[in-house]
Amino acid sequence: HSHRHTGKIKRGPLDPSYQDTNMQGVVYELNSYMEQRLDTGGDNKLLLYELCNIIKTATKADGFALYFLGECNNSLCLFTPTGAKDGPPSLIPSGPITFGTTIAAHVAKTRKTLLVEDIMGDERFPDGTGQDSGIHVHSVLCLPILTAIGDLIAILELHRHWGKEPFNLSHQEVTSHLSNISMHHFFFSHRTYFDNIVAIDSLLEHIMIYAKNLVNADRCALFQVDHNNKELYSDLFDIGEEKEGKPVFRKTKEIRFSIDKGIAGQVARTGEVLNIPDAYADPRFNREVDLKTGYTTRNILCMPIVSRGTVIGVVQMVNKLSGSAFTKTDENNFKMFAVFCALALHCANMYHRIRHSECIYRVTMEKLSYHSICTSEEWKTLTQLNLPAPIYKEIETFHFDINPFEEIWPAVFIYMVHNSCGKTSFELEKLCRFTMSVRKNYRRVPYHNWKHAVTVAHCMYAILQKTSEMFTELEKKGLLIACLCHDLDHRGYSNAYLQKFDHPLAALYSTSTMEQHHFSQTVSILQLEGHNIFSNLNSSEYEQVLEIIRKAIIATDLALYFNNHQQLSELLNSGVLDFNNHSHRDRVIGLMMTACDLCSVTKQWPITRLTANDIYAEFWAEGDEMKKIGMQPIPMMDRDKKDEVPQGQVGFYNAVAIPCYTTLSELFPPSSPLLKACK
């Protein structure tokens, strides 16, 4: 590719101001910049502009212009990247692609790089650079930016002002190499290109073809490093075949050899470049390969591919075609190229790791769903269950105690749904399946378990029964389901604990960690076959009900309660609370969720007392975990501070529970028994 840009330039040593070290510095800057940008996606034009900016610095240019093709590919447009404040980047039409106008149009027409020492005195370009600022410009270096297959993408025009040294041939070489590297990076950031070479073999072939052309070698080999087994391996070989003018690589059984062997092995071990003019005169050369292939190796240029400080591969160029051995220039070109290789290999390996992880994840999910779905016996039995007569009356009271009815809790929930939303609100079979699978996905922790889920759902049922006309059918369904699912898959640890110990859940959800997980689990169960109780809704209603459930479950994060309660109290006290205002309504529902979540404090004393034991069992277990690693838990979670429990509970009632039920009874007077029981 590099020849394509440079025309017939003799490859001399680089101008001293572009010493190898400086050059490598620029390449590494380009590389690290690209690695940062690859993740961000975004506008490719802007990305190319930023790359050109790096090339501007490398060539000590005073300015540059970047042109892209216009609508029908027969005109140029100047790219201007305006800042975020001034709106998006723009393309300004700057004339047709033709001879006899500007230097950019000329280069777009010829697709050849052009170096002009004095733009004003050059008759080929009566319009010069075509820009108003052009009066300052003396020397111009203008090059086409082409894709790997030779399509024109853009024109880069570098400027030096009057009074400065004009550009020379070494600058032309530098820009050519850098634009090559840029283009490759650019394509790697361009998803569609990368999608075409996700197969690592195809990617390696691209690398090998490019490398051969770059240094004019007869053959090339690329080995990857297996650090665990201290081996180099490859299964792609260049045996000199060509098809349609392109080299063809033979895919063979993978060969492996020790990292201690041969020239490639030494490069892999030391990370240094080896340029060997006469292979047979070098004791490190491993002659076995020539014996096997019948090929004669004269000279070798071998280069490490380094990613993040580790050698991940070795590229070996064999037999210089033009000349007796590989030159210092070849080495420099090859070094720059190795940086690109590292990025390409890194991308491909990352992609393969992700694919592998995806497969493991799929298998795990499939296993998990098998174990988290209820059996057909379970849900079929549920469809037949009837409740004992005394329940029908008791279930309407706030202080109803579900404890004695553990065997029929699922049936209690089904009854509440039917009584609140109507028997035809859900398909019975799906509702039974869903309920039993939700039960199966609660863990056996002391407090945040299936019993707590049914208790909270009952409290919501009792509130809805007394405020029925205030809520839509969709809200009633959503809130009962949200309550049943609001602690799904709870592990018995607080959000603070998960965040402190960098639990994967905390990495997934940085705020309201467990609550977001509970909602995600709810959606997972709905997506299981035969479990989508909302499948009869249209898509807009389905989205609405999921949003009701999401907001309701997130509201059970007690950390959000204090602000919500304060805002609601202010709305109530100032008399502006409007139940038809969406955000007001969300706040009211949020408070209802807290009231239901804490409803064990509104039961009769013996039940409340026993529930407190369960809560503390969970708290203390978390405290024990913290002590194990030498951290001091908060008093509430410290089992050595049992005597502070009564004080702590009274504090909780005064700070959280009583204000919550007070505001709820102001909103819905029929809910006042909750406040009374709490007091």
C-alpha positions in Angstrom: 0.0 0.0 0.0 2.8 2.4 0.9 4.1 2.3 -2.8 0.6 3.4 -4.0 0.9 6.7 -2.2 4.5 7.5 -2.8 4.8 7.2 -6.6 8.3 6.7 -7.8 10.2 8.0 -4.8 13.6 6.5 -4.1 13.6 5.1 -0.6 16.4 7.0 1.0 17.2 7.3 4.7 14.7 9.5 6.6 15.5 13.2 7.1 17.5 13.4 10.4 14.7 15.4 12.1 12.6 12.3 11.7 14.9 10.0 13.7 13.6 6.5 14.3 12.8 7.3 18.0 10.7 10.3 17.1 8.9 8.3 14.4 8.2 5.5 16.8 6.9 8.1 19.4 4.4 9.3 16.8 3.3 5.8 16.0 2.8 4.9 19.6 0.9 8.1 20.1 -1.2 7.2 17.1 -1.7 3.7 18.5 -2.6 4.6 22.1 -4.9 7.3 20.8 -6.6 4.8 18.6 -6.9 2.2 21.4 -8.8 4.8 23.4 -11.0 5.8 20.6 -11.9 2.3 19.3 -14.2 1.8 22.3 -16.0 5.0 22.0 -17.4 4.5 18.4 -18.8 7.8 17.2 -18.2 9.8 14.0 -15.6 8.3 11.7 -15.0 11.6 9.9 -14.1 13.2 13.2 -11.9 10.3 14.0 -10.0 10.6 10.7 -9.7 14.4 11.3 -8.1 13.7 14.7 -5.7 11.2 13.1 -4.7 13.8 10.5 -4.0 16.2 13.4 -1.4 13.7 14.7 0.1 13.5 11.2 0.2 17.4 11.1 2.2 17.3 14.4 4.6 14.6 13.1 5.4 16.5 9.9 5.7 19.9 11.8 3.1 21.4 9.4 1.5 24.8 10.3 -1.9 23.6 9.4 -4.0 21.1 7.4 -7.2 20.7 5.6 -9.2 17.4 5.3 -11.6 17.0 2.3 -14.2 14.2 1.9 -16.1 13.3 -1.3 -19.4 15.0 -2.0 -22.7 13.4 -2.9 -21.9 11.8 -6.2 -18.2 11.3 -5.6 -17.3 14.0 -8.2 -16.7 16.9 -5.8 -14.9 17.7 -2.6 -16.2 19.0 0.7 -14.0 20.6 3.4 -14.5 19.1 6.8 -14.8 21.4 9.8 -15.0 20.0 13.2 -16.8 22.6 15.3 -16.8 22.3 19.1 -19.6 20.6 21.1 -21.0 24.1 21.9 -21.2 25.1 18.2 -23.0 22.0 17.1 -21.9 19.0 15.0 -19.1 18.9 12.5 -19.9 20.1 9.0 -18.9 19.5 5.4 -18.6 22.7 3.2 -18.7 22.1 -0.6 -15.4 23.3 -2.2 -15.7 22.5 -5.8 -15.6 19.7 -8.4 -12.9 17.1 -8.8 -11.1 18.3 -11.9 -7.7 19.6 -13.1 -6.9 23.3 -13.3 -8.5 24.4 -10.0 -7.1 23.5 -6.6 -4.3 21.2 -5.5 -6.8 19.0 -3.5 -9.0 18.6 -6.6 -5.9 17.7 -8.7 -4.8 15.0 -6.1 -8.4 13.6 -5.9 -8.3 13.3 -9.7 -4.8 11.6 -9.9 -4.9 9.7 -6.6 -1.2 10.4 -6.3 0.6 12.2 -3.5 1.9 15.7 -4.5 4.6 17.8 -2.9 4.6 21.4 -4.0 7.4 23.7 -2.6 5.7 27.0 -3.8 2.0 26.7 -4.3 1.6 30.3 -5.5 4.1 29.8 -8.3 2.6 26.5 -9.6 0.5 27.1 -12.7 -1.4 23.8 -12.4 -3.4 25.2 -9.4 -4.7 28.7 -10.3 -6.9 28.5 -7.2 -4.0 27.4 -4.9 -5.5 25.7 -1.9 -8.8 27.3 -2.6 -9.0 28.7 1.0 -9.0 32.3 2.1 -6.2 31.5 4.5 -4.2 30.3 1.5 -2.3 33.5 1.2 -0.1 32.5 4.1 0.6 29.0 2.6 3.9 28.5 0.9 4.6 24.7 0.7 1.9 22.0 0.4 2.0 18.3 0.8 -1.3 16.8 -0.4 -2.1 13.1 -0.3 -5.1 10.9 -1.2 -6.3 8.7 1.7 -7.3 5.4 0.1 -8.8 2.2 1.5 -6.9 -1.1 1.3 -8.6 -1.8 -2.0 -7.7 1.6 -3.5 -11.0 3.5 -3.0 -10.6 7.2 -2.4 -12.0 8.3 1.0 -10.5 11.7 1.6 -7.8 14.1 0.7 -5.3 15.4 3.4 -3.6 18.7 2.6 -0.7 19.8 4.9 0.5 23.4 4.8 3.7 25.2 5.7 3.7 29.0 5.8 6.1 31.5 4.2 9.4 31.8 6.0 9.4 28.1 7.0 11.5 25.3 5.4 9.3 23.7 2.7 8.2 20.1 2.9 10.7 17.6 1.4 10.6 13.9 0.3 11.2 12.5 3.8 8.0 14.3 4.9 6.3 12.6 2.0 7.5 9.2 3.2 6.4 9.9 6.8 2.9 11.0 5.8 2.5 8.1 3.5 3.4 5.6 6.3 1.3 7.4 8.9 -1.7 7.7 6.7 -1.4 3.9 6.0 -1.3 3.2 9.7 -4.2 5.7 10.2 -6.3 4.0 7.6 -5.8 0.6 9.1 -6.7 2.0 12.5 -9.6 3.9 11.0 -11.0 0.7 9.5 -10.5 -1.2 12.7 -12.6 1.4 14.3 -15.1 1.1 11.5 -17.3 -1.8 12.7 -18.3 -3.0 9.2 -14.7 -3.6 8.2 -13.9 -5.4 11.4 -17.0 -7.5 11.1 -15.7 -8.9 7.8 -12.4 -10.1 9.3 -13.7 -11.5 12.6 -12.2 -14.8 11.5 -8.7 -14.7 12.9 -7.2 -16.5 9.8 -8.6 -13.9 7.5 -7.2 -11.1 9.7 -3.8 -12.8 9.8 -3.8 -13.1 6.0 -4.5 -9.3 5.7 -1.5 -8.7 8.0 0.8 -11.0 6.1 -0.1 -9.6 2.6 0.4 -6.1 3.8 3.7 -6.9 5.5 5.2 -8.6 2.4 4.4 -5.6 0.2 5.7 -3.2 2.8 9.3 -4.6 2.8 9.2 -6.4 -0.6 9.7 -9.9 0.8 9.3 -13.2 -1.0 7.7 -15.1 1.9 6.3 -14.4 5.3 5.3 -16.2 8.4 3.3 -15.1 11.4 3.6 -17.0 14.7 1.5 -16.4 17.8 3.0 -17.0 21.2 1.6 -19.5 23.7 3.1 -18.2 27.0 1.7 -21.1 29.1 3.5 -23.8 27.1 6.4 -21.6 26.1 5.8 -22.3 22.4 5.3 -20.5 19.1 2.5 -21.8 16.9 1.0 -21.2 13.5 -1.3 -22.9 11.1 -1.1 -20.4 8.1 1.8 -20.8 5.7 3.0 -18.8 2.8 4.3 -21.2 0.2 4.5 -18.7 -2.6 1.2 -19.5 -4.2 -0.9 -16.8 -5.8 -4.5 -16.5 -6.9 -5.8 -13.5 -8.9 -2.5 -11.7 -8.1 -2.9 -12.1 -4.4 -0.8 -14.4 -2.2 -2.6 -17.5 -1.0 -1.8 -18.9 2.4 -2.0 -22.7 3.0 -4.0 -23.7 6.1 -2.2 -26.8 7.5 -2.2 -28.7 10.7 -1.0 -26.3 13.3 2.8 -26.6 13.9 4.3 -25.7 17.2 7.9 -25.4 18.3 9.7 -24.4 21.5 10.3 -20.7 22.2 13.9 -21.7 22.7 14.4 -22.6 19.0 15.4 -20.6 16.0 15.3 -16.9 15.2 11.6 -16.5 15.8 12.0 -18.1 19.2 14.8 -15.6 20.1 12.6 -12.6 19.0 9.7 -14.0 21.1 12.0 -14.3 24.1 13.8 -11.0 23.9 11.3 -8.8 22.2 14.1 -7.4 19.9 14.1 -7.0 16.1 16.5 -9.3 14.3 17.7 -8.4 10.8 19.8 -11.3 9.4 21.5 -10.7 6.0 22.8 -14.3 5.7 20.7 -17.0 7.4 23.0 -19.9 7.0 25.9 -18.0 8.5 23.9 -17.4 11.7 24.0 -20.2 14.3 20.5 -19.3 15.6 18.9 -20.2 12.3 16.9 -23.4 12.4 17.6 -25.3 9.1 14.9 -28.0 9.7 12.3 -25.8 8.1 14.2 -25.5 4.8 14.9 -29.2 4.8 11.2 -29.9 5.1 10.0 -27.4 2.5 12.8 -27.5 0.0 12.9 -23.7 0.1 16.2 -21.8 0.6 16.2 -19.0 3.1 18.8 -16.3 2.4 17.8 -13.4 4.7 15.4 -12.8 7.5 13.7 -9.8 9.1 12.0 -10.9 12.3 9.9 -8.6 14.4 8.0 -9.0 17.7 4.4 -8.0 18.0 4.0 -6.4 21.4 0.7 -5.7 23.1 0.6 -4.2 26.6 4.2 -4.9 27.2 4.1 -8.6 26.2 5.2 -10.3 23.0 2.0 -11.9 21.6 3.4 -12.8 18.2 6.3 -12.8 15.8 6.3 -11.8 12.1 9.1 -13.2 10.0 9.9 -11.8 6.5 12.0 -14.1 4.4 14.2 -13.2 1.3 14.3 -9.6 0.1 13.1 -9.6 -3.5 14.9 -6.3 -4.6 18.4 -6.2 -3.2 20.6 -8.4 -1.2 19.2 -8.0 2.3 16.5 -6.1 4.3 17.5 -2.5 4.9 17.3 -0.1 7.9 14.3 1.6 6.1 12.6 -1.8 5.9 13.2 -2.2 9.6 11.7 1.2 10.4 8.7 0.6 8.2 8.2 -2.8 9.7 8.4 -1.4 13.2 5.6 0.9 12.5 3.6 -1.9 10.9 4.1 -4.1 14.0 2.3 -1.6 16.1 -0.8 -2.0 13.8 -0.4 -5.8 14.0 -0.5 -5.7 17.8 -3.7 -3.8 17.7 -5.2 -6.1 15.1 -4.3 -9.3 16.9 -5.4 -7.8 20.2 -8.8 -7.0 18.6 -9.2 -10.4 17.1 -8.2 -12.3 20.3 -10.5 -10.1 22.3 -13.3 -10.9 19.9 -12.6 -14.6 20.2 -12.5 -14.4 24.0 -15.8 -12.6 23.9 -17.3 -15.2 21.6 -16.1 -17.9 23.9 -17.5 -16.2 27.0 -20.8 -15.8 25.1 -21.0 -19.5 24.5 -20.3 -20.3 28.2 -22.9 -17.7 29.1 -25.5 -19.3 26.8 -24.9 -22.7 28.3 -25.0 -21.4 31.8 -28.3 -19.5 31.1 -29.8 -22.6 29.6 -28.8 -24.7 32.7 -30.0 -22.0 35.0 -33.4 -21.6 33.4 -33.9 -25.4 33.6 -33.3 -25.2 37.4 -35.3 -22.0 37.9 -38.5 -23.1 36.2 -41.2 -24.8 38.3 -42.3 -28.3 37.5 -45.6 -29.0 35.7 -46.9 -30.8 38.9 -46.3 -27.7 40.9 -48.3 -25.3 38.7 -51.0 -27.8 37.9 -51.6 -28.5 41.6 -51.9 -24.8 42.1 -54.7 -24.4 39.6 -56.8 -26.8 41.8 -56.1 -25.2 45.2 -58.8 -23.7 47.3 -58.3 -21.5 50.3 -59.6 -22.4 53.8 -62.9 -20.5 54.6 -61.5 -18.3 57.4 -58.9 -16.7 55.1 -61.5 -14.9 52.9 -62.4 -12.6 55.7 -58.9 -12.3 57.3 -57.1 -11.5 54.0 -59.0 -8.2 53.8 -57.3 -6.9 57.0 -54.0 -5.2 57.2 -52.8 -7.3 60.1 -53.4 -10.6 58.3 -50.7 -13.1 59.3 -49.7 -15.5 56.4 -47.5 -17.7 58.6 -49.9 -20.6 59.2 -50.6 -21.0 55.5 -47.1 -21.7 54.0 -48.3 -24.6 51.9 -50.9 -22.4 50.1 -49.0 -19.0 49.8 -49.0 -19.3 46.0 -52.8 -19.9 46.1 -53.2 -16.9 48.4 -51.4 -14.7 45.8 -53.5 -16.0 42.9 -56.7 -15.3 45.0 -55.5 -11.7 45.6 -54.8 -11.1 41.9 -58.2 -12.5 40.9 -60.0 -10.5 43.6 -58.2 -7.3 42.8 -57.9 -7.5 39.0 -60.6 -10.0 38.0 -60.4 -13.7 37.2 -59.8 -13.1 33.5 -57.0 -10.6 34.1 -54.4 -13.2 33.5 -54.4 -16.6 31.8 -54.6 -19.0 34.8 -52.0 -21.5 33.6 -49.5 -18.7 32.9 -50.2 -17.0 36.2 -49.7 -20.3 38.1 -46.4 -21.1 36.2 -45.2 -17.5 36.8 -46.0 -17.6 40.6 -44.4 -21.0 41.2 -41.2 -20.0 39.2 -41.0 -16.8 41.2 -41.2 -18.9 44.4 -38.3 -21.0 43.1 -36.1 -18.0 42.4 -36.2 -16.7 46.0 -33.3 -18.0 48.0 -33.3 -19.6 51.5 -32.1 -16.5 53.3 -33.5 -15.6 56.8 -35.6 -12.6 55.8 -35.5 -11.6 52.1 -37.3 -14.8 51.1 -40.5 -16.0 49.5 -42.5 -15.4 52.8 -41.5 -11.8 52.7 -42.5 -11.5 49.0 -46.1 -12.8 49.8 -46.4 -10.6 52.9 -45.5 -7.5 50.9 -47.9 -8.5 48.1 -50.6 -8.9 50.6 -50.1 -5.5 52.1 -50.4 -4.0 48.6 -53.5 -6.0 48.0 -55.1 -4.6 51.2 -54.2 -1.0 50.2 -55.6 -1.5 46.6 -58.8 -3.0 48.0 -59.5 0.2 49.9 -58.3 2.6 47.1 -59.4 0.6 44.1 -60.9 3.4 42.1 -57.7 5.5 42.2 -55.6 3.1 40.2 -55.9 1.7 36.6 -56.2 -2.0 35.9 -52.6 -1.9 34.5 -51.3 -0.3 37.7 -53.1 -2.9 39.9 -51.6 -5.8 38.0 -48.2 -4.2 37.8 -48.0 -3.4 41.6 -49.1 -6.8 42.8 -46.6 -8.5 40.5 -43.9 -5.9 41.5 -44.5 -6.7 45.2 -44.2 -10.5 44.6 -41.0 -10.0 42.7 -39.4 -7.1 44.5 -36.7 -9.1 46.2 -36.2 -11.9 43.7 -32.8 -13.7 44.0 -31.8 -11.6 47.1 -28.6 -12.9 48.6 -29.1 -11.5 52.1 -26.5 -8.8 51.6 -27.0 -5.0 51.6 -26.1 -2.9 48.5 -23.4 -1.2 50.6 -21.7 -4.6 51.2 -21.9 -5.6 47.5 -20.4 -2.2 46.4 -17.7 -2.3 49.0 -16.5 -5.8 47.9 -16.8 -5.1 44.2 -19.3 -7.8 43.7 -20.1 -8.4 40.0 -23.7 -7.2 40.6 -22.3 -3.9 41.8 -20.3 -3.6 38.6 -23.4 -4.2 36.6 -25.6 -1.8 38.7 -23.8 1.0 40.5 -26.9 2.4 42.2 -29.8 0.5 43.8 -27.7 -2.6 43.0 -30.0 -5.3 44.3 -33.2 -3.6 43.2 -32.0 -3.4 39.6 -31.1 -7.1 39.8 -34.6 -7.9 41.2 -36.2 -6.2 38.3 -33.9 -7.9 35.8 -34.8 -11.3 37.3 -38.5 -10.4 37.0 -38.0 -9.8 33.3 -36.0 -13.0 32.9 -38.9 -15.0 34.4 -41.4 -13.3 32.2 -39.3 -14.3 29.2 -39.3 -18.0 30.1 -41.6 -20.1 27.9 -45.2 -20.1 29.0 -44.5 -17.5 31.8 -45.3 -14.2 30.1 -48.5 -13.3 32.0 -48.6 -10.0 30.1 -48.5 -11.5 26.6 -52.1 -10.6 25.9 -51.3 -6.8 26.2 -50.4 -4.7 23.1 -46.8 -3.5 22.9 -47.6 0.0 24.3 -49.4 -1.5 27.4 -46.6 -4.1 27.8 -44.0 -1.3 28.0 -46.2 0.6 30.4 -46.7 -2.3 32.8 -43.0 -3.1 32.7 -42.2 0.5 33.5 -44.7 0.5 36.4 -43.0 -2.7 37.8 -39.5 -1.3 37.3 -40.2 2.0 39.1 -42.0 0.1 41.9 -39.2 -2.3 42.5 -36.5 0.4 42.4 -38.6 2.4 45.0 -38.0 -0.4 47.5 -34.4 0.8 47.8 -34.7 2.4 51.2 -31.9 4.9 50.3 -34.4 6.5 47.9 -37.2 6.6 50.4 -36.0 9.7 52.4 -35.9 12.1 49.4 -39.2 10.6 48.1 -40.9 11.1 51.4 -39.6 14.6 51.9 -40.8 15.7 48.4 -44.2 14.1 48.9 -44.7 15.7 52.3 -43.9 19.1 50.7 -46.5 18.5 47.9 -49.1 17.4 50.5 -48.5 20.3 52.9 -48.5 22.9 50.2 -51.7 21.5 48.8 -50.4 21.0 45.2 -50.3 17.2 45.1 -52.0 16.2 41.9 -52.7 12.5 41.5 -53.0 13.0 37.7 -49.5 14.4 37.5 -47.2 11.5 36.4 -44.3 12.4 38.7 -46.6 13.0 41.7 -48.2 9.6 41.0 -44.8 7.9 40.8 -43.9 9.3 44.2 -47.2 8.1 45.8 -46.6 4.6 44.3 -43.0 4.7 45.6 -44.3 5.5 49.1 -46.8 2.6 48.9 -44.0 0.3 48.0 -42.0 1.3 51.0 -45.1 1.0 53.2 -45.7 -2.6 51.9 -42.0 -3.5 52.2 -41.9 -2.5 55.9 -45.3 -3.9 56.8 -43.9 -6.4 59.3 -43.9 -3.5 61.7 -47.7 -3.2 61.4 -48.5 -6.8 62.4 -49.5 -7.9 65.8 -46.5 -7.7 68.3 -45.5 -11.4 68.4 -45.3 -11.6 64.6 -43.3 -8.3 64.4 -41.0 -9.6 67.2 -40.3 -12.8 65.3 -39.7 -11.0 62.0 -37.2 -8.8 63.7 -35.2 -11.9 64.6 -35.1 -12.9 60.9 -33.9 -9.4 59.8 -31.1 -9.4 62.4 -30.1 -12.9 61.5 -29.4 -11.6 58.0 -27.7 -8.3 59.2 -25.5 -10.2 61.7 -24.4 -12.7 59.0 -23.2 -9.8 56.9 -21.4 -8.3 59.9 -19.7 -11.6 60.5 -18.4 -11.6 56.9 -17.0 -8.1 57.4 -15.3 -9.2 60.6 -13.7 -12.1 58.9 -11.6 -9.7 56.8 -10.9 -7.4 59.7 -13.5 -4.7 59.0 -15.8 -3.3 61.7 -19.4 -3.5 60.8 -22.0 -0.9 61.7 -23.6 -1.5 65.1 -26.9 -2.7 63.5 -24.9 -5.5 61.8 -22.7 -6.4 64.8 -24.0 -9.4 66.8 -21.8 -8.4 69.7 -24.1 -5.3 70.1 -27.4 -7.3 70.6 -28.3 -5.1 73.5 -28.5 -2.1 71.2 -31.3 -3.7 69.1 -34.3 -2.3 71.0 -32.8 1.2 70.8 -32.1 0.7 67.1 -35.6 -0.5 66.4 -37.2 2.5 68.2 -34.9 4.8 66.2 -36.0 3.0 62.9 -39.7 3.4 63.8 -39.3 7.1 64.6 -37.1 8.0 61.6 -38.6 5.8 58.9 -41.7 3.8 59.6 -44.0 6.3 61.5 -43.3 9.1 59.0 -44.0 6.7 56.1 -47.4 5.5 57.5 -48.4 9.0 58.6 -48.0 10.3 55.1 -49.7 7.2 53.6 -52.7 7.7 55.9 -52.9 11.4 54.9 -52.9 10.3 51.2 -55.3 7.3 51.7 -57.2 7.6 55.0 -58.4 3.9 54.8 -54.8 2.9 55.3 -54.7 4.4 58.8 -54.8 1.0 60.5 -51.2 0.6 59.3 -50.1 3.7 61.2 -52.1 2.8 64.3 -50.5 -0.7 64.4 -47.1 0.8 63.9 -47.6 3.3 66.7 
